[in-house]
Amino acid sequence: MCLGIPGKVVELFEVNGMKMAKIDFSGVVKEACMEYLPEIKIGDYTIIHVGFGLSIIDEKEANETMQMLNQIAALGEEG
Amino acid sequence: MKFLEEYRDAELIEKLLKDLEKVITREWTLMEVCGGQTHSIIKSGLDQLLSKKINLVHGPGCPVCVTPLELIDKAIALASRPDVIFTSFGDMLRVPGSKSDLFAVKAKGGDVRIIYSPLDSLKIARENPNKAVVFFGIGFETTAPPNAMAIIQAKSQGINNFAMLVSHVTVPAAIIALMESPDIQVDGFLAAGHVCTVMGYWEYEPLAEKYKVPIVVTGFEPVDIVHGILKCISLLEKGKYIVENAYARSVVREGNIPAQAVIQRVFDICDRPWRGIGVIPQSGYRLRPEFAAYDAELRFPELQKIETKESSLCISGLVLQGRKKPPECQAFGKECTPQTPLGATMVSTEGACSAYYRYGRYINA
């Protein structure tokens, strides 16, 4: 239940005063509530939990983490 | 899918594990709090690849597993009523109650519906004005904002035939209960990344300091988990008892402020019993008095008379506290399987027994 799936925002709209989005999960498009992500915009990636976006994936942080992990991995390979 | 494949890179994991072997000098016991992480660890085989110096124990972070038996029985009683449509996340349907489960109720003609989002319950309520629609609102802090939004929307849209059977629990209270228990030895925690997405991680900072345990916010993919373990072991080896974030693409220290505001608007904090563990003080959310009209336990007061009976064989309470691993249970894989579960840990996709059974960890290593 705490698991979430990353997807890309392809459309934003409103239902009953709630901010909603269409989210593309590698070709499967589903609607989700974006009420907790007031700043989200089309093209952002978000993680969806039980039909709600709870975070916008920070691409800069993701890239930095991957770079750091690759550096550690290179150290693991040495000696 | 972007943000998935790169976190399942076997070659990267192998290299990171080699680095871990260089860092680690002694045996350490780490607990991953969240059952979603337990499944990821067992499914990816990390439990078998990791340094033998690391003992991974599995924590209580499976909301389906810790929902008290009394509430499961109340759910079954409600779902059996002809005037009720009972809605739930799918995992709850096979959780054993004292005598039955929600699937059995559905098989006998009860109107039990699996939903994807709590908001789906409101649609069902609008379409069925002559029935009460009761949603099983369970979970940790991750599902609290979605469930709270269903309550707010019910009120603002005037949907009065909607109610929620609430069983919400919180992670920091569980960590306190574990660390206050004299016979539980955990050296470091991997904190649940998506709970922290909502709540941030500032709540854990005083706990790390008080109990002298590093706590590392950790994601769910195999690379994320190895990253969390690496950080946690590095902190332990340096004797540093602080909180670090190994899931920065989703988690910031202060968490999701709008989500926290809605949690606070709809819920207040209460003592709550955890199945197999007992009452943990200040560990749950309940609906605030201004939302009492949506509280299923108040709307159906006859539910208070329910008597419960647990299986005498099941040790899921010990599994949920990391005191035992699933194969140590005499019923594991025998009387208790996913088809005939004695405890909720064998049912849920976040339950440790289910993970061990599904991925073939039958032998007590």
Boltz contact constraints between the chains, C-beta under 6 A:
constraints:
  - contact:
      token1: [A, 1]
      token2: [B, 63]
      max_distance: 6.0
  - contact:
      token1: [A, 1]
      token2: [B, 139]
      max_distance: 6.0
  - contact:
      token1: [A, 1]
      token2: [B, 143]
      max_distance: 6.0
  - contact:
      token1: [A, 2]
      token2: [B, 34]
      max_distance: 6.0
  - contact:
      token1: [A, 2]
      token2: [B, 36]
      max_distance: 6.0
  - contact:
      token1: [A, 2]
      token2: [B, 142]
      max_distance: 6.0
  - contact:
      token1: [A, 2]
      token2: [B, 192]
      max_distance: 6.0
  - contact:
      token1: [A, 2]
      token2: [B, 194]
      max_distance: 6.0
  - contact:
      token1: [A, 3]
      token2: [B, 36]
      max_distance: 6.0
  - contact:
      token1: [A, 4]
      token2: [B, 194]
      max_distance: 6.0
  - contact:
      token1: [A, 6]
      token2: [B, 3]
      max_distance: 6.0
  - contact:
      token1: [A, 26]
      token2: [B, 1]
      max_distance: 6.0
  - contact:
      token1: [A, 36]
      token2: [B, 145]
      max_distance: 6.0
  - contact:
      token1: [A, 36]
      token2: [B, 256]
      max_distance: 6.0
  - contact:
      token1: [A, 36]
      token2: [B, 258]
      max_distance: 6.0
  - contact:
      token1: [A, 36]
      token2: [B, 259]
      max_distance: 6.0
  - contact:
      token1: [A, 45]
      token2: [B, 3]
      max_distance: 6.0
  - contact:
      token1: [A, 47]
      token2: [B, 250]
      max_distance: 6.0
  - contact:
      token1: [A, 49]
      token2: [B, 142]
      max_distance: 6.0
  - contact:
      token1: [A, 50]
      token2: [B, 117]
      max_distance: 6.0
  - contact:
      token1: [A, 50]
      token2: [B, 143]
      max_distance: 6.0
  - contact:
      token1: [A, 50]
      token2: [B, 146]
      max_distance: 6.0
  - contact:
      token1: [A, 51]
      token2: [B, 116]
      max_distance: 6.0
  - contact:
      token1: [A, 51]
      token2: [B, 117]
      max_distance: 6.0
  - contact:
      token1: [A, 52]
      token2: [B, 146]
      max_distance: 6.0
  - contact:
      token1: [A, 54]
      token2: [B, 197]
      max_distance: 6.0
  - contact:
      token1: [A, 54]
      token2: [B, 198]
      max_distance: 6.0
  - contact:
      token1: [A, 54]
      token2: [B, 256]
      max_distance: 6.0
  - contact:
      token1: [A, 55]
      token2: [B, 197]
      max_distance: 6.0
  - contact:
      token1: [A, 55]
      token2: [B, 250]
      max_distance: 6.0
  - contact:
      token1: [A, 57]
      token2: [B, 3]
      max_distance: 6.0
  - contact:
      token1: [A, 57]
      token2: [B, 249]
      max_distance: 6.0
  - contact:
      token1: [A, 58]
      token2: [B, 249]
      max_distance: 6.0
  - contact:
      token1: [A, 61]
      token2: [B, 248]
      max_distance: 6.0
  - contact:
      token1: [A, 61]
      token2: [B, 249]
      max_distance: 6.0
  - contact:
      token1: [A, 62]
      token2: [B, 249]
      max_distance: 6.0
  - contact:
      token1: [A, 72]
      token2: [B, 19]
      max_distance: 6.0
  - contact:
      token1: [A, 73]
      token2: [B, 12]
      max_distance: 6.0
  - contact:
      token1: [A, 73]
      token2: [B, 15]
      max_distance: 6.0
  - contact:
      token1: [A, 73]
      token2: [B, 16]
      max_distance: 6.0
  - contact:
      token1: [A, 75]
      token2: [B, 19]
      max_distance: 6.0
  - contact:
      token1: [A, 76]
      token2: [B, 15]
      max_distance: 6.0
  - contact:
      token1: [A, 76]
      token2: [B, 18]
      max_distance: 6.0
  - contact:
      token1: [A, 76]
      token2: [B, 19]
      max_distance: 6.0
  - contact:
      token1: [A, 77]
      token2: [B, 15]
      max_distance: 6.0
